[in-house]
């Protein structure tokens, strides 16, 4: 930049940050609310959980970015929400799910404070972690196909809108699908009176702890959050020249996740996709000023969180298959990446596929869900192969 050129305005990173919040919220809020509902939350509890996620990740993004002068962008665990939807109702209801949320949060804190544990988690073979994630996502990614057969009049316009947006503006494909779904629901479904004026505040939920929920939901939630959000989030930061210390980030996000778990919210973590909007050169030519984008994104999530009650009421009024269609479309790219990573190494391909099919089967033994048993099955086959070698 020459002296004659004007300095770029701080409006540029502010716009980038607000855009990251809007895209992140619009692309995945339906997945979050659907996951909470499946594990037993009422619409009010689901809305309260979504609000607490927005408040927590916004506050942490503002504080960390201001303190470190880096674009530290946070998000909720979208794969974790898909895990909730795949796990289904727990014995003990939503209170048991909040107990599992606390278990996952505690493990994230331990990973941040105790480096050997963090390294041990990172040492879980990528093929198995990716295969477990693919198995979690598989069922919900079938929803667009099933909805096309069950209610083509509602589902096909949503899929068409998503496909056209994916062709011409991929970043906005899922928000466009959400908008299309909203239009179809407004046309076909009567909505609750006064929905536009409703604001739902968080509801305190006293957690219940059980071994089945802790192992079947808490541990897999921790693993998918670390493997599918925190690790890729760090990679995005590194790719743009930022080297934050992961220990404090994991510790703080784990503590925040523990606090909001009492209000029915699951994990907050580093963002991956939306992080690139804040950390990239489109945010600001000067890397030292891109932290402003993450601060603006944090404020954006606070504002969007106030609409959580409206979103939950809308989701409750809409046909479930339509919401699942949007969620499935939003997760297709993640499913493709997980399957590619799972099958990339020939030696680990069969254990990874065993993990995938076991997780996708929905198997439950002793109250422990399929995601855990998928890792056990694939890990056992991998160990057997190593022992033979």
C-alpha positions in Angstrom: 0.0 0.0 0.0 1.4 3.4 -1.0 1.1 6.6 1.0 -1.4 7.9 -1.6 -3.8 5.0 -1.0 -6.3 5.5 1.8 -6.2 3.1 4.7 -8.9 0.4 4.5 -11.9 1.1 6.7 -12.7 -0.9 9.8 -16.1 -1.3 8.2 -14.7 -4.1 6.1 -13.9 -6.5 9.0 -17.2 -5.5 10.7 -19.2 -6.5 7.7 -17.2 -9.8 7.4 -17.8 -10.6 11.0 -21.5 -9.9 10.8 -21.7 -12.0 7.7 -19.9 -14.9 9.4 -22.5 -14.8 12.2 -25.5 -14.7 9.9 -24.2 -17.5 7.7 -23.2 -19.6 10.7 -26.6 -19.1 12.5 -28.8 -19.5 9.4 -26.9 -22.6 8.1 -27.1 -24.7 11.3 -29.7 -23.4 13.8 -32.2 -25.9 12.5 -29.8 -28.8 13.2 -29.3 -27.5 16.8 -33.0 -27.2 17.5 -33.7 -30.6 15.9 -31.0 -32.3 17.9 -32.3 -30.9 21.2 -35.9 -31.9 20.4 -34.8 -35.5 19.6 -33.2 -35.9 23.0 -36.2 -34.7 24.8 -36.2 -30.9 25.0 -39.4 -28.9 24.8 -39.5 -26.1 22.3 -38.8 -23.6 25.1 -35.9 -25.6 26.4 -34.5 -25.9 22.9 -34.8 -22.2 22.3 -33.1 -21.5 25.6 -30.2 -23.8 24.7 -29.8 -22.0 21.4 -29.8 -18.6 23.1 -27.2 -19.7 25.6 -25.0 -21.0 22.8 -25.2 -17.6 21.0 -24.4 -15.7 24.2 -21.5 -17.9 25.2 -19.7 -18.1 21.9 -20.3 -14.4 21.3 -18.8 -13.4 24.6 -15.8 -15.7 24.2 -15.1 -14.5 20.7 -15.2 -10.9 21.8 -13.0 -11.5 24.8 -10.4 -13.8 23.2 -10.1 -11.7 20.0 -9.7 -8.5 22.0 -7.2 -10.0 24.3 -5.0 -11.7 21.7 -5.7 -9.4 18.8 -6.4 -12.5 16.6 -9.6 -13.4 14.8 -10.7 -16.1 17.3 -14.1 -17.2 15.9 -16.3 -19.6 17.9 -19.3 -21.7 17.0 -21.5 -24.4 18.4 -20.7 -28.0 17.7 -22.7 -28.7 14.6 -21.5 -32.4 14.4 -22.5 -32.6 18.1 -26.0 -31.5 17.2 -26.1 -34.2 14.6 -25.0 -36.7 17.2 -27.9 -35.7 19.4 -30.3 -36.3 16.5 -28.7 -39.7 15.8 -28.7 -40.7 19.5 -32.4 -40.3 20.1 -34.3 -40.1 23.4 -32.3 -41.0 26.5 -33.6 -42.6 29.6 -34.0 -39.7 32.0 -35.0 -37.3 29.2 -33.4 -34.0 28.5 -32.0 -33.9 32.0 -29.9 -36.9 31.2 -28.7 -35.2 28.0 -27.6 -32.1 30.0 -25.6 -34.5 32.3 -23.8 -35.8 29.1 -23.2 -32.2 28.0 -21.4 -31.6 31.3 -19.3 -34.8 30.9 -18.2 -33.6 27.4 -17.4 -30.1 28.7 -15.3 -31.6 31.6 -13.3 -33.6 29.1 -12.7 -30.5 26.9 -11.4 -28.7 30.0 -9.1 -31.6 30.8 -7.8 -31.6 27.2 -6.9 -28.0 27.6 -5.2 -28.2 31.0 -3.5 -31.6 30.7 -1.5 -31.7 27.6 -0.8 -35.5 27.6 -4.6 -36.1 27.5 -5.0 -33.6 24.7 -2.2 -35.4 22.7 -3.8 -38.8 23.4 -7.2 -37.5 22.0 -5.3 -36.1 19.0 -3.7 -39.5 18.5 -7.0 -41.3 17.8 -6.7 -42.4 14.2 -8.2 -39.8 11.8 -9.8 -42.6 9.8 -11.8 -43.9 12.8 -12.8 -40.4 14.0 -13.9 -39.4 10.5 -15.8 -42.7 10.1 -17.6 -42.2 13.4 -18.6 -38.7 12.3 -19.8 -40.0 8.9 -21.9 -42.7 10.7 -23.5 -40.0 12.9 -24.3 -37.8 9.8 -25.5 -40.6 7.5 -29.1 -41.0 8.8 -29.9 -37.3 8.8 -28.3 -36.8 5.4 -30.9 -39.3 4.0 -33.7 -36.9 5.0 -33.8 -34.9 1.8 -34.3 -38.1 -0.2 -37.0 -39.4 2.1 -38.8 -36.1 2.2 -38.8 -36.0 -1.6 -40.8 -39.2 -1.7 -43.0 -38.4 1.3 -43.8 -34.7 0.6 -42.4 -33.7 -2.7 -44.5 -30.5 -2.9 -42.6 -29.1 0.2 -39.2 -30.8 -0.1 -38.4 -30.5 -3.8 -38.5 -26.7 -3.9 -36.2 -26.5 -0.9 -33.7 -28.9 -2.6 -33.9 -27.0 -5.9 -33.3 -23.7 -4.2 -30.3 -25.2 -2.4 -28.9 -26.7 -5.6 -29.2 -23.4 -7.5 -27.6 -21.4 -4.7 -24.8 -24.0 -4.4 -24.1 -23.6 -8.2 -24.0 -19.8 -8.1 -23.1 -18.8 -4.5 -22.0 -21.8 -2.5 -21.5 -19.9 0.8 -25.2 -19.0 0.8 -26.6 -22.4 -0.3 -27.8 -23.5 3.1 -29.2 -20.0 4.2 -31.1 -20.0 0.9 -32.5 -23.5 1.6 -33.6 -22.2 5.1 -35.4 -19.3 3.4 -37.0 -21.6 0.9 -38.2 -23.9 3.7 -39.6 -21.0 5.6 -41.6 -19.9 2.6 -42.9 -23.4 2.0 -43.9 -23.8 5.6 -45.6 -20.4 5.7 -47.6 -21.3 2.6 -48.6 -24.8 3.8 -48.6 -24.7 7.6 -50.6 -22.5 10.0 -48.1 -21.0 12.5 -48.8 -20.2 16.2 -50.4 -16.8 16.7 -48.1 -14.2 18.1 -45.0 -16.2 17.1 -43.2 -13.2 15.8 -43.4 -11.5 19.2 -42.2 -14.4 21.3 -38.8 -14.3 23.1 -37.9 -17.4 25.1 -35.4 -17.1 28.0 -33.2 -20.0 29.2 -34.6 -22.5 31.6 -32.4 -24.0 34.3 -32.2 -27.8 34.0 -30.8 -29.9 36.8 -28.7 -32.5 35.1 -29.0 -36.2 35.7 -26.0 -38.5 35.3 -26.0 -42.0 34.0 -23.2 -44.2 32.8 -25.0 -45.0 29.6 -25.5 -41.3 28.7 -22.0 -40.4 29.7 -20.4 -43.0 27.5 -23.0 -43.1 24.7 -23.4 -39.4 24.3 -20.9 -37.4 26.5 -17.7 -39.1 25.2 -18.7 -39.1 21.5 -19.8 -35.4 21.8 -16.4 -34.6 23.2 -14.6 -36.5 20.4 -16.6 -35.1 17.5 -16.2 -31.6 19.0 -12.5 -31.9 19.2 -11.9 -33.8 15.9 -14.5 -32.0 13.7 -14.4 -28.5 15.2 -11.5 -27.6 17.4 -8.7 -29.3 15.3 -10.0 -28.0 11.9 -10.5 -24.6 13.6 -6.9 -24.4 14.6 -5.9 -25.5 11.1 -7.8 -22.6 9.6 -6.1 -20.2 12.0 -2.6 -21.6 11.1 -3.4 -21.4 7.4 -3.9 -17.7 7.8 -0.8 -17.1 9.8 -2.2 -17.1 13.4 -0.8 -19.4 16.1 -3.0 -19.1 19.2 -2.2 -21.3 22.2 -4.8 -24.1 22.0 -4.7 -24.9 25.7 -6.4 -21.8 27.0 -8.9 -21.9 24.2 -9.9 -25.5 25.0 -10.1 -24.7 28.7 -12.2 -21.6 28.3 -14.6 -23.2 25.8 -14.9 -26.2 28.1 -15.7 -24.1 31.1 -18.2 -22.1 29.1 -19.8 -25.3 27.8 -20.1 -26.5 31.4 -21.8 -23.3 32.5 -24.4 -23.3 29.7 -25.1 -27.0 30.0 -27.2 -26.2 33.0 -29.5 -24.3 30.6 -29.7 -27.2 28.0 -26.9 -26.1 25.7 -24.1 -28.4 24.4 -20.6 -27.5 23.4 -19.1 -24.3 22.1 -15.8 -24.6 20.2 -13.6 -23.1 17.5 -15.3 -22.4 14.2 -13.9 -23.9 11.1 -15.8 -22.7 8.0 -16.9 -19.3 9.2 -13.5 -18.8 10.8 -12.1 -18.3 7.3 -14.5 -15.4 6.7 -12.9 -13.5 9.6 -9.3 -14.7 9.3 -8.9 -14.4 5.5 -7.7 -11.4 3.5 -11.3 -10.5 2.5 -11.8 -9.5 6.1 -9.0 -6.9 6.0 -5.8 -6.6 4.1 -3.9 -6.1 7.3 -3.8 -9.3 9.4 -3.3 -7.3 12.6 -6.8 -5.8 12.2 -8.8 -8.9 11.3 -9.6 -9.5 15.0 -12.3 -6.8 14.6 -14.2 -9.2 12.4 -14.5 -11.8 15.2 -15.6 -9.2 17.7 -18.3 -8.1 15.2 -19.3 -11.7 14.7 -19.6 -12.2 18.5 -21.9 -9.2 18.7 -23.9 -10.5 15.8 -24.5 -13.8 17.6 -25.8 -11.9 20.6 -28.4 -10.2 18.4 -29.3 -13.4 16.5 -29.7 -15.3 19.8 -32.6 -13.1 20.8 -34.5 -14.7 17.9 -34.0 -18.2 19.2 -37.6 -18.4 20.6 -39.0 -17.4 17.2 -36.8 -20.0 15.5 -37.9 -22.7 17.9 -41.6 -21.9 17.5 -41.1 -22.0 13.7 -39.3 -25.4 13.9 -42.0 -26.8 16.2 -44.8 -25.7 13.7 -43.0 -27.0 10.6 -43.3 -30.6 9.4 -40.3 -32.5 10.8 -39.2 -33.9 7.5 -38.9 -30.3 6.1 -36.6 -29.4 8.9 -34.6 -32.6 8.5 -34.3 -31.9 4.8 -32.6 -28.5 5.6 -30.4 -30.2 8.2 -29.4 -33.0 5.7 -28.5 -30.6 3.0 -26.4 -28.5 5.4 -24.5 -31.6 6.5 -23.9 -33.2 3.0 -20.5 -31.5 2.5 -19.4 -32.6 6.0 -20.5 -36.1 5.3 -18.5 -36.2 2.1 -15.4 -34.9 3.8 -15.7 -37.4 6.6 -16.1 -40.3 4.2 -13.2 -39.2 2.1 -10.9 -38.9 5.2 -12.1 -42.2 6.5 -11.3 -44.1 3.3 -8.1 -42.2 2.3 -5.7 -44.8 3.7 -6.0 -48.3 2.4 -4.7 -50.0 5.5 -7.2 -48.3 7.7 -10.1 -48.5 5.3 -11.8 -51.6 6.5 -11.7 -50.7 10.3 -13.0 -47.3 9.3 -15.9 -48.8 7.3 -16.7 -51.0 10.3 -16.8 -47.9 12.5 -19.0 -46.2 10.0 -21.6 -49.0 9.6 -21.7 -49.7 13.3 -22.3 -46.0 14.1 -24.9 -45.6 11.3 -26.7 -48.7 12.5 -28.1 -47.0 15.6 -27.0 -49.9 17.8 -27.5 -49.5 21.5 -26.1 -51.9 24.1 -26.5 -51.4 27.8 -27.9 -48.0 27.1 -24.7 -46.9 25.3 -25.2 -45.4 21.8 -23.8 -46.5 18.5 -21.1 -43.8 18.2 -19.2 -45.3 21.0 -19.6 -48.9 19.8 -18.5 -47.8 16.3 -15.2 -46.6 17.7 -14.8 -49.8 19.8 -15.5 -52.0 16.8 -13.2 -50.2 14.4 -10.5 -49.8 17.0 -10.6 -53.5 17.8 -10.2 -54.5 14.2 -7.3 -52.0 13.7 -5.5 -53.4 16.8 -6.0 -56.9 15.5 -4.5 -55.9 12.2 -1.5 -54.3 14.0 -1.1 -57.4 16.2 -1.1 -59.6 13.1 1.6 -57.5 11.4 
